[in-house]
Amino acid sequence: MHACVLALILHPRVQELARQELDGVLGSCDSPGFRLPTHQDRGDLPYIEAIVKEATRWWQPLATGIPHATTEEDEYRGWRIPKGSVIVTNAWAILHDAGKYAEPYEFRPERFLNREGNIIDDSVIRSAFGNGRRACPGRSLAEASLFIQIASVLASFKLGLAKDVNGKDIDIGHATSPRDGFLL
């Protein structure tokens, strides 16, 4: 969630498009008919769903998947993999592959929408939760939780940069790890 908030602060255009979609479904937060989003709204909020997918792709909490061991000898693209070998998926590389995602380091939720504005089924994004039989069993819960959190925050607040004592925006930058190694 923190990565998504960072992305939304750094990309106010994305936040504005999300707010327009939310206002169309939920009403404006200053209107009498306003309500907070529910899980039943997911099908009506494809741009929010695209933000969830892009946030998951853009900033991986773990660069690699959980290590697994082979139970038998195997071969992959001509490479022999002995029984008992440790296999680690490089999720960061998969989700930042320029061959799959144009401008992979840019936060662009639109990459998950077709021309009609509907969600594109992208099986590669599932790599964020591992692969195969041992993929994260909580993936659906995580995606649903991110959806409701992001939709609720954006329906209720406008996110922005903090101001310094002179009223200027404080540059929060963007790094995949803290500059000084310390993170709260």
C-alpha positions as CSV (number, residue, x, y, z in Angstrom):
1,M,0.0,0.0,0.0
2,H,2.8,2.4,0.8
3,A,4.2,2.0,-2.7
4,C,0.8,2.8,-4.2
5,V,0.5,5.9,-2.1
6,L,4.0,7.0,-3.1
7,A,3.1,6.4,-6.8
8,L,-0.2,8.4,-6.5
9,I,1.6,11.3,-4.9
10,L,4.2,11.3,-7.6
11,H,1.6,11.0,-10.4
12,P,-1.3,13.4,-9.7
13,R,-2.7,12.7,-13.2
14,V,-3.3,9.1,-12.2
15,Q,-5.0,10.2,-9.0
16,E,-7.3,12.6,-10.9
17,L,-8.4,9.9,-13.3
18,A,-9.1,7.6,-10.4
19,R,-11.1,10.3,-8.7
20,Q,-13.2,10.9,-11.8
21,E,-14.0,7.1,-12.0
22,L,-14.8,7.0,-8.3
23,D,-17.0,10.0,-8.4
24,G,-19.0,8.5,-11.3
25,V,-19.7,5.3,-9.3
26,L,-19.8,6.5,-5.7
27,G,-20.7,10.2,-6.0
28,S,-18.4,13.0,-5.1
29,C,-17.3,13.0,-1.4
30,D,-19.1,16.4,-0.9
31,S,-22.4,15.2,-2.5
32,P,-25.3,13.9,-0.4
33,G,-25.4,10.5,-2.1
34,F,-21.7,9.7,-1.5
35,R,-20.7,6.3,-0.2
36,L,-17.5,4.5,0.3
37,P,-16.6,1.7,-2.1
38,T,-17.3,-2.0,-1.5
39,H,-15.9,-5.1,-3.0
40,Q,-19.0,-5.3,-5.2
41,D,-17.8,-2.1,-7.0
42,R,-14.7,-3.8,-8.4
43,G,-16.3,-4.5,-11.8
44,D,-17.4,-0.9,-12.1
45,L,-13.9,0.6,-11.2
46,P,-11.5,-0.8,-13.8
47,Y,-9.1,2.1,-13.4
48,I,-8.8,1.5,-9.7
49,E,-8.2,-2.2,-10.5
50,A,-5.5,-1.2,-13.0
51,I,-3.9,0.9,-10.3
52,V,-3.8,-2.2,-8.0
53,K,-2.1,-4.2,-10.8
54,E,0.4,-1.5,-11.6
55,A,1.3,-0.9,-8.0
56,T,1.9,-4.6,-7.6
57,R,4.1,-4.7,-10.7
58,W,5.9,-1.4,-10.2
59,W,7.2,-1.9,-6.6
60,Q,7.9,-5.4,-5.5
61,P,8.4,-5.8,-1.7
62,L,10.5,-8.9,-2.5
63,A,12.7,-8.8,-5.6
64,T,12.8,-12.6,-5.7
65,G,10.3,-15.3,-5.0
66,I,10.6,-17.7,-2.2
67,P,13.2,-20.4,-2.9
68,H,12.0,-23.8,-3.9
69,A,13.9,-27.1,-4.4
70,T,13.5,-29.4,-7.4
71,T,12.1,-32.8,-6.4
72,E,13.6,-34.5,-9.5
73,E,16.1,-33.8,-12.2
74,D,14.7,-31.5,-15.0
75,E,15.8,-29.6,-18.1
76,Y,15.0,-26.0,-19.0
77,R,16.0,-24.6,-22.3
78,G,18.8,-27.0,-22.6
79,W,20.1,-26.5,-19.1
80,R,20.2,-29.5,-16.8
81,I,18.7,-28.9,-13.4
82,P,19.8,-31.6,-10.9
83,K,17.4,-32.9,-8.2
84,G,17.5,-30.8,-5.1
85,S,18.6,-27.6,-6.9
86,V,17.3,-24.4,-5.3
87,I,15.2,-22.4,-7.8
88,V,14.4,-18.7,-7.1
89,T,12.2,-16.7,-9.4
90,N,13.4,-13.2,-10.2
91,A,10.1,-11.4,-9.9
92,W,11.6,-8.0,-10.2
93,A,13.1,-8.8,-13.6
94,I,9.9,-10.4,-14.8
95,L,7.7,-7.5,-13.8
96,H,10.2,-4.9,-15.2
97,D,10.8,-6.6,-18.5
98,A,10.8,-3.9,-21.2
99,G,9.8,-6.5,-23.7
100,K,6.5,-7.0,-21.9
101,Y,6.0,-3.6,-20.3
102,A,7.0,-0.5,-22.2
103,E,8.8,2.0,-19.9
104,P,8.8,-0.6,-17.1
105,Y,10.0,1.9,-14.4
106,E,7.2,4.3,-15.1
107,F,3.9,4.1,-13.1
108,R,1.3,3.7,-15.8
109,P,-2.0,1.9,-14.8
110,E,-3.2,2.3,-18.4
111,R,-1.0,-0.6,-19.4
112,F,-3.6,-2.9,-17.8
113,L,-6.6,-1.4,-19.7
114,N,-7.7,-2.0,-23.3
115,R,-9.1,0.7,-25.6
116,E,-12.5,0.4,-24.1
117,G,-11.2,0.9,-20.6
118,N,-11.6,-2.7,-19.5
119,I,-9.0,-4.7,-17.5
120,I,-6.6,-6.7,-19.6
121,D,-6.0,-10.2,-18.2
122,D,-2.2,-10.3,-17.7
123,S,-0.9,-13.6,-16.4
124,V,2.6,-12.1,-15.9
125,I,1.5,-9.9,-13.1
126,R,0.7,-13.0,-11.1
127,S,4.5,-13.5,-10.8
128,A,4.4,-10.9,-8.0
129,F,2.8,-13.6,-5.9
130,G,4.9,-16.5,-7.1
131,N,4.3,-19.1,-9.7
132,G,2.8,-22.5,-10.2
133,R,1.4,-24.7,-7.5
134,R,3.3,-22.9,-4.8
135,A,2.1,-19.4,-5.6
136,C,0.9,-17.3,-2.7
137,P,-2.5,-18.6,-1.5
138,G,-3.3,-15.1,-0.3
139,R,-3.1,-13.5,-3.7
140,S,-6.8,-12.9,-4.1
141,L,-7.1,-11.6,-0.6
142,A,-4.1,-9.3,-1.1
143,E,-5.6,-7.9,-4.4
144,A,-9.0,-7.4,-2.8
145,S,-7.5,-5.7,0.2
146,L,-5.4,-3.4,-2.0
147,F,-8.4,-2.5,-4.1
148,I,-10.6,-1.5,-1.2
149,Q,-7.8,0.4,0.5
150,I,-6.8,2.3,-2.6
151,A,-10.4,3.0,-3.6
152,S,-11.4,4.2,-0.1
153,V,-8.4,6.5,0.3
154,L,-8.9,8.0,-3.2
155,A,-12.6,8.4,-2.6
156,S,-12.0,10.3,0.6
157,F,-8.7,12.2,0.2
158,K,-6.5,14.0,-2.3
159,L,-2.9,12.9,-1.7
160,G,-0.1,15.4,-2.2
161,L,3.4,16.3,-1.2
162,A,4.1,17.8,2.2
163,K,5.2,21.4,2.2
164,D,8.3,22.8,3.9
165,V,8.3,25.9,6.2
166,N,8.5,28.1,3.0
167,G,5.5,26.4,1.4
168,K,7.5,24.5,-1.2
169,D,6.9,20.8,-1.9
170,I,9.3,18.5,-0.1
171,D,11.0,16.2,-2.6
172,I,10.3,12.6,-1.5
173,G,12.1,11.1,-4.5
174,H,11.7,7.5,-5.5
175,A,14.1,4.8,-4.4
176,T,13.7,1.0,-4.1
177,S,15.4,1.1,-0.7
178,P,16.1,3.9,1.8
179,R,19.1,6.1,1.0
180,D,20.6,5.8,4.5
181,G,19.5,2.2,5.1
182,F,16.9,3.3,7.7
183,L,13.2,3.1,7.2
184,L,10.3,3.7,9.6
